Amino acid sequence: MSFGSYVRVLSALCLSLSGLPGAWGALPQTATPVVQPPIKLAMIEGLSGPFANTGEAVYRNLLWAVERVNQRGGVKLPGGARELTLVRHDSKSQTEEALTALRTSLDEGANFVLQGNSSAVAAALIEALNKHNEREPARRALFLNYSAVDPALTNERCSFWHFRFDAHADMRMAALMQVLKTDRQVNSVYLIGQDYSFGQAVLREARRQMAVQRPDMRIVGDELHPVGRVKDFLPYATKIKASGAQAVITGNWGNDLTLLVKAAREVGYEGKFYTFYGNALGAPAAIGQAGVGRVVAVADWLPNVPGQASAAFYKAFRQRFPQPSDDYVHMRMQLMIEALVQAIEKAGTVEAAPVARALEHVALQKFGQKGFMRALDHQFQQALVVGQMDHQGEPGVAFDVEGSSYGFRVIKSLTPEAAQMPSSCQMQRY
């Protein structure tokens, strides 16, 4: 057959095939999978400076939560599952740096902003995000707060765009008071805290609740110190010892707590410490044997909370981060990410307003813990526990802290319902 004849036959064959319904569609085709973009979580935290260790500890917690979501296939949405991605921004624990990081995060398309270590920074971020969301409704974002516990943030300064997953300072103080009011060995206390909104709120609530719960208690010292700037707490510890205080009440966190308890040990102070954060970041090792039976801490969860689910959760974290110095795990940060995933899937979108409305009604029961979001003020309601420092291996102390050989036995537990407190929030909704 000549070349011309071949072309004529081939053309005729093509024309005949074109008349057959679905002829071309029956031919094998290669589909290109659509890869969905990740959902951006912007963590804005102090990763350098005096509280860098606290910021890095937060990052490990959030990273672990994100990893577990992605390992099970990501967030299920109508257009296909999407993974979470966690982007770090160093605020250097400074408000202006945090605001710059917020602008960068929004420009990069972050859907959700995460922050917690500083109520002053959180307040500035809430105000800035309120303005941004008003100006640019197409680029709105939500603020998820895991540690900034100034009560005002879910009371007079509450915002539709802000959700807090930590118990606020008044809730934590109320839990501590459940123990302190029955501690008849303590009749005098020294109040000391960091001089900013959170530290001020802690001492203010301590005075108020003691007047109600322990009117017989004497306050023999009451002072605030600069945040993150004190390198030598010996003068403070000397005053505490000289006051004759049988206990110290403090909301100090990070190095401000570690250095304080170290100084107290050095001057031979033998009183108790009622703390918000005395169970981690070097504090147990810093005070050592002197803290056994005398350091008390309130938390949303402790590694020695009874139950197999809780123990399995803690062991899984230690397997992921085996270094003793990395032993700083918070249940609330895990629940926060799980709550976000639940809300996004219910809303069927990552748009801020629908996710916020879904997040208002989230309820969780995971890892042996349970909690729910209160729509009134966007304050997460969860169990609170109070622990007392003891040797690992003693009854109720299966796990130690940071390889120190000291752990915290749970001595008081409050259900989410019992830990609730009223709110004055008057929220504008969207």
Secondary structure, DSSP 8 states (H G I E B T S, - for coil): --HHHHHHHHHHHHHHHHTSTTTTTTS-----------EEEEEEE--SSTTHHHHHHHHHHHHHHHHHHHHTT-B--TT--B-EEEEEEE-TT-HHHHHHHHHHHHHTT-SEEEE-S-HHHHHHHHHHHHHHHHH-GGG--EEEESS---GGGGTTT--TTEEE-S--HHHHHHHHHHHHTT-TT--EEEEEEESSHHHHHHHHHHHHHHHHH-TT-EEEEEEEE-TTT-S--HHHHHHHHHHT-SEEEE---THHHHHHHHHHHHTT--SEEEESSTTSTTHHHHHGGGGTTTEEEEES--TT-SSHHHHHHHHHHHHHS-SGGG----HHHHHHHHHHHHHHHHHTS--HHHHHHHHTT-EEEETTEEEEEETTTTEEEE-EEEEEEEETTSTT----STTSSEEEEEEEEE-HHHH-----------
